């Protein structure tokens, strides 16, 4: 999508007005992981001797 303001607005409205599209989008795999990397790193460091 990039930074195109009109495309961002259009796609946002599409998601808000189309429950099937929203459900489809919300089930996509997150390519950036599960958001728990910081916790794992802290636990790893705490357990080092």
Helices and strands as residue ranges (DSSP letters): H 5-17, H 19-26, H 37-46
